[in-house]
Amino acid sequence: DYKVSEMIIAEKLIETTPDYSVTMFDKGFYSLGLLNEWHQTGTERHWLIPLKKNTQYEVIQSLGRNDKLVILRSNPRSRKLWPALPETVKARLIRCKIKGKTYEVLTSMVDAMRYPAIDIKELYGHRWEIELGYREQKQYMLGNRLTLRSRLPELVKQELWGILLTYNLIRYQMVELCFSLKGNYLPYQLSFNGSLARITSLLVGLPYSTPGAIPRQLKSFQQL
């Protein structure tokens, strides 16, 4: 239901999160109690999240020019909501540059030897490409409109499910397309719009004519 907080939904996922995994959160999900519980439940369940503006932290060790160990302090209200939350939580703050823009991310992967900063930067870069692909898909399907087309609640739900289903189906097909590239590209490197146009052309039996649409790095679809 729209009245249910996303934080509550995220909390329900803690028990089903696999061990030896890393979950990437949007910065809107920043909650020290949630992140600590996520990390402490199970074995090696890590999190990665963009640094939220005005987040207070204390640097306790420098692991590199753009790699720091920091202390995050909880407040009494958070500790009341999350009884297992300590007064301080150790985290890692990594600064990375993606397409000329600087980002700062927090993560529970504090072991620099086991989790090199370069790998974490690359992981976040992959996540950002997925975000761009999702944005591309929403703009394409909704014609850059800020609102959904439907006006009735049941039709809005149907439209949202349609968008989600389409997104997942096309992402699946993008993985399939990568096999045709013989391992030269990863799914996140493909253009969502180009892949959608290609799949649509296959479904309706029309020739593919959108130039330079599948992967962004390729000049012509003929190179596939």
N, C-alpha and C positions, 0 to 999 in steps of 0.2 A: 504494500500500500504506500502511496506517496507520503503518508504521514509518518512512516517508519524511517528513522534516521539511518543514513548510510553507515554510520559508525556501529550501530547495532547489527546491521547486516554483516559488516566486516568482522565483528566480534564472533559471530556465529560460524565463520569460516576457519577459526583458529584450530578447532579440533580436527578438521578434515584436511588441513594443510600437510603435505608430505614432509617427512624428514629429509635432511640434506637438500634443502631447496632455498631459493631466494625469491621473495615476493617484492615486486616494485609497486609502490604506492604513489598516488597523486598527492601533492603537498596538502590538499584539502583534508587528507586523512591523518594529518599529524596529530597524534595523541601519544604522549609518552607512556601512558598506561597500556594502550593497545599495542604499541610497538614492543614494549617490554614483555608483555604476555605472549605475543607472537613468537618472540625469540626464545623465551624460557620454556615454552611448551614443546615437548618432543625433543628431537636431537638435531642440532645444526639447522634450525629454521631461521633463516636470516631475512632481513628487510632492507630495502633501499628506497629512499624518499628524497625529493628535492628539499633543500633548506628553505623553510618558510620565513618570510620577512619578519624581522624583529625577534627571531628566536634567540634566546639568551644561552650562551655556552661559554665554557672556560677551556682554553687550550692547555693541555697537560704535557703533551709531547709532540715534537715535530718529527714526522717520518719522511719528510721530503718537502720540496718547495711548495707543492700544492696538496700535501697530504698531512693531516693532523689528527691526533687523538684528542678528543674533547670530552668534557663532562657536561651532561645536561641535568638540570635540577628540577625535580618535581615539586608540586605545591600540595598543601594539605587536602584540597578538594579532590585532586587526582588520586591521592593515596587513599582517600575515603572510598572513592569509586572502584579503585583497583587495589585491594588490600596487599597484594604481593609486590606492589611497586615500591622500590626503595627511594630514599631521598635523592640519590644521584644514579645516573645511568651513563656508562661509558659508551661512546660511539666514535665513529671515524668520519671526519669531514674532508671531502675531496673536491677540489676545484677542477673543472674540466672545460674545454672549449669545443663547441660543436658548431661548425659552419660559421666561425668567427664570433660567436656569442658565448660568453662565459656563464657557466652554471656551477652551483655548489650543491653537493648531495651529501646526505647523512646515511650511514649504514651501520649495521651491527657487525659487519665483517671487519673486526678490529685487528686481526692477525695479518700484518703486512707481508709476511713471508708466504703464507698460504694463499692470501688473496691480494695479489699485486694491484697497485693503483691503476695501472694501464688496462688491466682486465675489467676492473669496475667501470672505468671510463667508457670502454668499448661496449659493455653491457648496457650502460645508460644511453649510449648513442643509439643502440639498437631499439631501445624502448622509445626514444624520441622519434625515430623513423616510423614506428608503428603509430605513434600519436599523430604524426603528419598524415599518414595514410588514412587514419580514421577521420581526420578533419577533411581530407580530400573527398572521402566517400560521402560524408554528410553534406558537404557543399554541392557535390555532383547530384545526389539523389533529391535534395530539397531545393535545387536551383538557387542556392545562395540565400534562400529565405531564412529569416530568423525564427519563424514559427512553423509548426507542422500544418499540413493542409486540413486535417480533420478537425471538427468542432465538437463532436460528441465524445464523452469519456471512453465508451467502448471502442469507438473507431480510432481514437488516439492510441489506446493500448494495442489495437491490431496493427496500426501503422508502425509503432515502435518495435513490435515483434518482427514485423516485416523487414525493417531496417537492420535489426540485429541478425536475422536469419541470412539476409543478403550479404551482410558484411562477412559472416563466418563462411558462407559458401564460396565467396570470391577469394577470401584468404586461403581457403583449402585449395582452390584452383591455382592460386599463385604458387603454392608449394609444388603442385604438379607441373606447372610451367618451368619451375627451376630444374626439374629433372631433365627437361628437354634442352636446357642450357648446359647440361653435362657438368654441373657443379661449379660453373663459373660465377654464378650469382646466388644470393640468398633472397628469400621472399621479401624481406623488408626493403630490398633495393629495387623492387619492381614498382612501377606506377600503378596505383589502384585504378585510376580512370582508364588507363591503357589496357589493363587486364580485364576490366569490366567490358570495354568495347570489344576486345578480342573474344571473350566468352559469349557476348551477345551475338557477334557475327557467326560464331559456330552454331549457336542455338537456332538462329533463323536462316542459316544457310547462305548468308551474304558474304561477299569478299571483305576482308579486313582492310580498311583504308585510312585508319588514323595514324599519321606519320609520327615516328619516334616516340610511341606511347609506352611500349613495354621495354625493357628496363630503362630507367632514366639515363643510364650511361651509354646505351646503344643509340646509334643514329638512325637505324632502320630496322624494322621488324624482320627484314629478310635475313638478318644475321642470326636469327634463331634457327 
